[in-house]
Amino acid sequence: MAASTVLIRRPTAPKAPDVSAPSYTLDKPLAGLTIGLRTDTAWRSWRIIAEDWKQRLEAAGAKTIQVDAGGQTGRGRVRDKKKIEDFAGEVDGAFIGLGTCGSCTSFTITDAVEVEDQAKASVAIVTSEFETHGHNVANFLGHRDLKVLVMPYPLEALPEDELHDIAEKYWPQALDMLGVTPS
């Protein structure tokens, strides 16, 4: 009988890098900055919160750029990846959401890392149910210090007035994580 080689594959991801990529903050007032908001076609809740924050940002003198993502595979992801690369080049910092399911969390973190990889501040927004997954993805991508703002789960079924309350409640923490002051 001839000898044969058996290849055994490990179904685990490679070890995360020992050194984390830098994490950025703006450390300045909002006025005059360009702040991005990355939303997701799947999550009405985050679009409502992001719109609330957009109004607050503009009231504080910031310019806003909003980009909507939703393509998680195939041509849609290729298109969205290019949109996020361009978006990252146009902003000083960004809020990226929403991680409220497994795949959406993965893409939220990946898009926040794209902003950070362009030496810009970003805050990834995830819900409590997906906090651990979000940190695991960031760590795997070499960004263990990525800023992740954790909102309650579930958000999606909440009435609009409760979403505005959540937007207001988390607004100060979001600004602090991005490193900006309202005036």
WODA-V977515 format. One record per backbone hydrogen bond with DSSP energy under -0.5 kcal/mol. NH is the residue of the N-H (numbers start at 1). CO is the residue of the C=O. E is the energy in kcal/mol with one decimal. If there is no record, write none. Layout:
BEGIN
{{NH | CO | E} {NH | CO | E}}
END
This chain:
BEGIN
{{7 | 5 | -0.5} {8 | 6 | -0.6} {9 | 7 | -0.5} {11 | 9 | -0.6} {12 | 10 | -0.6} {21 | 142 | -3.7} {26 | 178 | -2.6} {27 | 179 | -0.8} {28 | 179 | -1.5} {30 | 181 | -2.8} {32 | 61 | -2.6} {33 | 30 | -2.7} {35 | 33 | -0.6} {35 | 63 | -2.9} {36 | 93 | -2.9} {37 | 65 | -2.5} {38 | 95 | -2.8} {39 | 37 | -0.7} {39 | 67 | -2.6} {41 | 69 | -2.8} {43 | 40 | -1.5} {44 | 42 | -0.7} {47 | 43 | -1.7} {48 | 44 | -2.1} {49 | 45 | -2.2} {50 | 46 | -3.2} {51 | 47 | -2.0} {52 | 48 | -2.0} {53 | 49 | -2.6} {54 | 50 | -2.6} {55 | 51 | -2.0} {56 | 52 | -1.8} {57 | 53 | -3.0} {58 | 54 | -2.6} {59 | 55 | -2.1} {60 | 56 | -1.3} {61 | 58 | -1.5} {62 | 57 | -2.4} {63 | 33 | -3.0} {65 | 35 | -1.7} {67 | 37 | -2.1} {69 | 39 | -2.4} {69 | 67 | -0.5} {72 | 70 | -0.9} {76 | 73 | -0.7} {77 | 73 | -1.2} {78 | 74 | -2.0} {79 | 75 | -2.8} {80 | 76 | -2.6} {81 | 77 | -3.1} {82 | 78 | -1.8} {83 | 79 | -2.1} {84 | 80 | -2.7} {85 | 81 | -2.3} {86 | 82 | -2.5} {87 | 83 | -2.8} {88 | 84 | -2.8} {89 | 85 | -1.4} {90 | 86 | -0.8} {90 | 87 | -1.2} {91 | 87 | -1.1} {92 | 34 | -3.6} {93 | 34 | -1.2} {94 | 121 | -1.7} {95 | 36 | -2.6} {96 | 94 | -0.5} {96 | 123 | -2.8} {97 | 38 | -2.2} {97 | 95 | -0.5} {98 | 125 | -0.6} {99 | 125 | -2.5} {100 | 98 | -1.1} {105 | 101 | -2.2} {106 | 102 | -2.0} {107 | 103 | -2.3} {108 | 104 | -2.2} {109 | 105 | -2.6} {110 | 106 | -2.4} {111 | 107 | -2.4} {112 | 108 | -2.2} {113 | 109 | -2.5} {114 | 110 | -1.7} {115 | 111 | -1.6} {116 | 112 | -2.3} {117 | 113 | -2.9} {118 | 114 | -0.6} {118 | 115 | -1.2} {119 | 116 | -2.1} {120 | 115 | -1.3} {121 | 92 | -1.3} {123 | 94 | -2.1} {124 | 147 | -2.7} {125 | 96 | -3.4} {126 | 124 | -0.6} {126 | 149 | -2.6} {127 | 99 | -2.9} {128 | 151 | -2.2} {130 | 127 | -2.0} {131 | 128 | -1.1} {134 | 130 | -2.5} {135 | 131 | -2.4} {136 | 132 | -2.5} {137 | 133 | -2.6} {138 | 134 | -2.4} {139 | 135 | -2.6} {140 | 136 | -2.5} {141 | 137 | -2.1} {142 | 139 | -1.7} {143 | 138 | -3.2} {146 | 143 | -2.2} {147 | 122 | -0.5} {149 | 124 | -2.9} {150 | 148 | -0.5} {151 | 126 | -3.0} {151 | 149 | -0.6} {158 | 155 | -1.9} {162 | 159 | -0.6} {163 | 159 | -1.7} {164 | 160 | -2.1} {165 | 161 | -1.6} {166 | 162 | -2.1} {167 | 163 | -2.5} {168 | 164 | -2.2} {169 | 165 | -2.6} {170 | 166 | -2.5} {171 | 167 | -1.1} {172 | 168 | -0.6} {174 | 170 | -2.5} {175 | 171 | -2.4} {176 | 172 | -2.4} {177 | 173 | -2.6} {178 | 174 | -1.9} {179 | 175 | -1.5} {180 | 175 | -2.3} {181 | 28 | -1.2}}
END
